[in-house]
């Protein structure tokens, strides 16, 4: 009698011909018997070579391919999970590359008794830019243990726990990982970070422009998740930072008008200080936490760009991923 599948790996994808082969190739190198896993790719209506590349792996992996255009990524993940046969469901993003011992560490985590909700944050590719190095390499490095949330691109759920929670919230385009982890914790299932499970995120923004667009996209439904989770104040800090930035920019605009047409320059100086001071403080805080004084300026700049992106997310409407 064949052995039951233990892990179902669910990969949502759309127009990612650049990364999907790297992702699937890394799964072929897993140091775990294939009878212990299945791979479910859920395509969101790709128009490039993504599906062609995925089909090339039908003989190399125990692979199922679903095509469902026009859904939020949360719904794509739920769709893959709905046909999963594994006891554990591993959500992996198409621009992520796993190491050969990825499932070995998952099995160790399960054996330790922390196998309900676990995973890790991303690692950045080698030779990444200063943007990726400071924001994602330094800022997002986490220690092991219980944590408030984990990214959905490297997230394991015990299948029955995931179904008990109702899966990801399909009404939101982004922030679905924060929201489902919060529900898991409320239901009594700790969310556990296992650094050894980290995957290489080839989609890490490398330029200021990419960083701005990614931060703006991630901010799409931050406010909705906050309002849906009152009074737990989920996402409070990024929301406060975004609203503060909006108010300060409005103040700078008004004071600039007064300076140009009324000759009143002091209000403009005060408004500019009020706008920039929090980001100087955040940069200094990041430098202290990483013990790298040189991080003050780049982290201050990145926090400012992040705040601008999150502020603009309230006005920006993005099509489904």
DRENGU-415190 format. One record per residue (C-alpha): residue number from 0; residue in three letters; y, z, x. Coordinates in steps of 0.05 Angstrom, whole numbers. Example, Ala and Ser with C-alpha at 12.3 -4.5 7.8 and 13.67 -1.06 7.14 Angstrom:
BEGIN
   vonu   marvex       c2       c3       c1
      0      ALA      -90      156      246
      1      SER      -21      143      273
% end
This chain:
BEGIN
   vonu   marvex       c2       c3       c1
      0      UNK        0        0        0
      1      UNK       67      -20       31
      2      UNK      114       35       53
      3      UNK      175       48        8
      4      UNK      243       24       31
      5      UNK      285       82       56
      6      UNK      352       50       69
      7      UNK      389       -2       28
      8      UNK      448      -31       67
      9      UNK      502      -59       20
     10      UNK      553     -107       50
     11      UNK      610     -135        8
     12      UNK      642     -197       37
     13      UNK      693     -252       23
     14      UNK      714     -307       70
     15      UNK      693     -271      133
     16      UNK      658     -326      172
     17      UNK      689     -297      236
     18      UNK      652     -230      231
     19      UNK      593     -234      184
     20      UNK      545     -263      237
     21      UNK      562     -207      285
     22      UNK      549     -156      230
     23      UNK      482     -185      209
     24      UNK      459     -198      280
     25      UNK      471     -124      297
     26      UNK      425     -105      239
     27      UNK      369     -148      268
     28      UNK      372     -104      331
     29      UNK      363      -38      294
     30      UNK      310        6      326
     31      UNK      277       19      259
     32      UNK      218      -18      226
     33      UNK      242      -69      175
     34      UNK      196      -37      123
     35      UNK      247       20      123
     36      UNK      307      -21      102
     37      UNK      334      -77       59
     38      UNK      401     -113       65
     39      UNK      442     -133        4
     40      UNK      502     -179       15
     41      UNK      549     -184      -44
     42      UNK      596     -244      -37
     43      UNK      662     -244      -74
     44      UNK      667     -320      -80
     45      UNK      676     -343       -8
     46      UNK      704     -412        2
     47      UNK      692     -416       78
     48      UNK      625     -417      115
     49      UNK      608     -344       99
     50      UNK      550     -357       51
     51      UNK      522     -411       96
     52      UNK      520     -362      154
     53      UNK      490     -307      111
     54      UNK      434     -354       89
     55      UNK      416     -366      162
     56      UNK      392     -294      165
     57      UNK      342     -298      107
     58      UNK      285     -303      156
     59      UNK      310     -250      204
     60      UNK      326     -195      154
     61      UNK      298     -170       88
     62      UNK      359     -199       55
     63      UNK      383     -205      -17
     64      UNK      446     -246      -32
     65      UNK      489     -236      -94
     66      UNK      551     -277     -112
     67      UNK      603     -247     -158
     68      UNK      674     -275     -153
     69      UNK      736     -240     -178
     70      UNK      715     -167     -170
     71      UNK      748     -109     -133
     72      UNK      709      -88      -71
     73      UNK      690      -23     -106
     74      UNK      653      -64     -159
     75      UNK      619     -107     -106
     76      UNK      592      -44      -74
     77      UNK      568      -17     -141
     78      UNK      534      -83     -157
     79      UNK      495      -81      -92
     80      UNK      477       -8     -103
     81      UNK      452      -23     -173
     82      UNK      394      -64     -146
     83      UNK      381      -21      -84
     84      UNK      310        4      -77
     85      UNK      323       51      -19
     86      UNK      326      127      -24
     87      UNK      391      123       15
     88      UNK      446       71        6
     89      UNK      487       53       68
     90      UNK      553       18       54
     91      UNK      575      -26      112
     92      UNK      634      -74      117
     93      UNK      624     -146      139
     94      UNK      671     -138      198
     95      UNK      632      -79      227
     96      UNK      578      -80      281
     97      UNK      525      -26      283
     98      UNK      489        1      345
     99      UNK      414       -3      352
    100      UNK      406       72      339
    101      UNK      449       72      276
    102      UNK      391       87      229
    103      UNK      359      134      279
    104      UNK      421      178      274
    105      UNK      420      171      198
    106      UNK      349      197      197
    107      UNK      367      255      243
    108      UNK      425      273      196
    109      UNK      378      271      136
    110      UNK      327      314      172
    111      UNK      382      365      188
    112      UNK      394      376      114
    113      UNK      462      340      110
    114      UNK      435      276       80
    115      UNK      472      271       13
    116      UNK      539      241       34
    117      UNK      551      225      108
    118      UNK      577      172      155
    119      UNK      631      163      207
    120      UNK      699      133      223
    121      UNK      706       67      259
    122      UNK      710       53      333
    123      UNK      757       -1      358
    124      UNK      734      -61      399
    125      UNK      742      -59      475
    126      UNK      807      -88      502
    127      UNK      843      -72      437
    128      UNK      919      -75      435
    129      UNK      965      -14      438
    130      UNK      970      -16      362
    131      UNK      896       -8      352
    132      UNK      888       40      411
    133      UNK      941       90      388
    134      UNK      931       88      313
    135      UNK      857       76      305
    136      UNK      829       95      372
    137      UNK      866      161      382
    138      UNK      890      182      313
    139      UNK      825      169      275
    140      UNK      778      200      326
    141      UNK      743      256      288
    142      UNK      695      313      306
    143      UNK      629      322      271
    144      UNK      622      366      209
    145      UNK      649      370      139
    146      UNK      710      327      125
    147      UNK      753      307       65
    148      UNK      732      234       64
    149      UNK      698      177      102
    150      UNK      713      103      101
    151      UNK      669       62       55
    152      UNK      653       14      111
    153      UNK      607       64      144
    154      UNK      585      110       89
    155      UNK      515      135       69
    156      UNK      496      164        1
    157      UNK      431      190      -24
    158      UNK      417      141      -80
    159      UNK      408      191     -136
    160      UNK      471      228     -115
    161      UNK      511      163     -116
    162      UNK      486      146     -185
    163      UNK      498      216     -211
    164      UNK      571      209     -188
    165      UNK      577      142     -224
    166      UNK      589      102     -160
    167      UNK      657       77     -138
    168      UNK      714       73     -187
    169      UNK      716       -1     -205
    170      UNK      787        3     -233
    171      UNK      819       12     -165
    172      UNK      826      -41     -111
    173      UNK      834        6      -51
    174      UNK      827       81      -36
    175      UNK      760       79      -70
    176      UNK      727      115      -12
    177      UNK      776      173      -15
    178      UNK      766      178      -90
    179      UNK      690      178      -90
    180      UNK      687      228      -32
    181      UNK      732      274      -71
    182      UNK      686      270     -131
    183      UNK      626      284      -87
    184      UNK      658      346      -58
    185      UNK      679      370     -127
    186      UNK      607      361     -150
    187      UNK      582      404      -93
    188      UNK      561      351      -43
    189      UNK      596      361       24
    190      UNK      620      298       60
    191      UNK      595      301      132
    192      UNK      622      263      191
    193      UNK      571      244      244
    194      UNK      608      213      303
    195      UNK      544      181      330
    196      UNK      541      138      268
    197      UNK      607      103      283
    198      UNK      608       28      280
    199      UNK      653      -22      317
    200      UNK      707      -47      269
    201      UNK      724     -118      290
    202      UNK      774     -122      233
    203      UNK      818      -69      266
    204      UNK      891      -93      263
    205      UNK      915     -112      333
    206      UNK      988     -130      319
    207      UNK     1046      -97      283
    208      UNK     1043     -151      229
    209      UNK      968     -142      218
    210      UNK      978      -66      217
    211      UNK     1033      -71      165
    212      UNK      993     -117      119
    213      UNK      930      -74      125
    214      UNK      969      -10      111
    215      UNK     1003      -43       52
    216      UNK      937      -67       23
    217      UNK      905        2       32
    218      UNK      964       32       -5
    219      UNK      954      -11      -67
    220      UNK      922       43     -111
    221      UNK      940      106      -73
    222      UNK      988      127     -129
    223      UNK      936      114     -183
    224      UNK      884      156     -147
    225      UNK      936      211     -139
    226      UNK      952      211     -214
    227      UNK      879      208     -234
    228      UNK      862      269     -191
    229      UNK      917      317     -212
    230      UNK      923      375     -198
    231      UNK      884      365     -133
    232      UNK      942      328     -102
    233      UNK      898      275      -69
    234      UNK      939      228      -24
    235      UNK     1000      274      -30
    236      UNK     1023      267       43
    237      UNK     1024      191       47
    238      UNK     1058      187      -21
    239      UNK     1112      236        0
    240      UNK     1123      198       64
    241      UNK     1129      132       26
    242      UNK     1177      159      -26
    243      UNK     1219      194       27
    244      UNK     1224      129       65
    245      UNK     1246       92        3
    246      UNK     1301      143      -12
    247      UNK     1326      142       59
    248      UNK     1328       66       61
    249      UNK     1369       66       -3
    250      UNK     1415      118       28
    251      UNK     1422       76       91
    252      UNK     1440       15       49
    253      UNK     1493       53       10
    254      UNK     1522       85       73
    255      UNK     1523       17      108
    256      UNK     1564      -10       51
    257      UNK     1612       49       57
    258      UNK     1618       39      132
    259      UNK     1633      -35      127
    260      UNK     1681      -33       69
    261      UNK     1708       39       73
    262      UNK     1706       56      146
    263      UNK     1663      118      134
    264      UNK     1613      117      191
    265      UNK     1588      189      193
    266      UNK     1546      183      129
    267      UNK     1511      122      159
    268      UNK     1495      161      222
    269      UNK     1468      220      181
    270      UNK     1427      174      137
    271      UNK     1397      139      198
    272      UNK     1379      206      229
    273      UNK     1346      228      164
    274      UNK     1306      163      162
    275      UNK     1281      166      234
    276      UNK     1273      240      247
    277      UNK     1206      249      211
    278      UNK     1175      193      250
    279      UNK     1199      222      316
    280      UNK     1167      288      295
    281      UNK     1102      254      274
    282      UNK     1100      217      340
    283      UNK     1110      282      378
    284      UNK     1056      316      337
    285      UNK     1007      259      352
    286      UNK     1023      265      426
    287      UNK     1010      339      425
    288      UNK      944      331      388
    289      UNK      919      277      435
    290      UNK      950      311      496
    291      UNK      983      245      515
    292      UNK     1060      251      520
    293      UNK     1066      175      526
    294      UNK     1041      169      454
    295      UNK     1107      196      425
    296      UNK     1143      129      421
    297      UNK     1086       83      400
    298      UNK     1060      132      348
    299      UNK     1130      143      322
    300      UNK     1138       68      313
    301      UNK     1070       61      280
    302      UNK     1084      118      231
    303      UNK     1149       84      213
    304      UNK     1114       17      201
    305      UNK     1059       54      162
    306      UNK     1111       87      117
    307      UNK     1146       20      105
    308      UNK     1080      -12       87
    309      UNK     1060       44       39
    310      UNK     1129       41        7
    311      UNK     1125      -34       -2
    312      UNK     1055      -26      -33
    313      UNK     1087        0      -96
    314      UNK     1121      -67     -106
    315      UNK     1068     -114      -77
    316      UNK     1014     -144     -121
    317      UNK      955     -170      -82
    318      UNK      898     -214     -110
    319      UNK      827     -187     -112
    320      UNK      793     -181      -45
% end
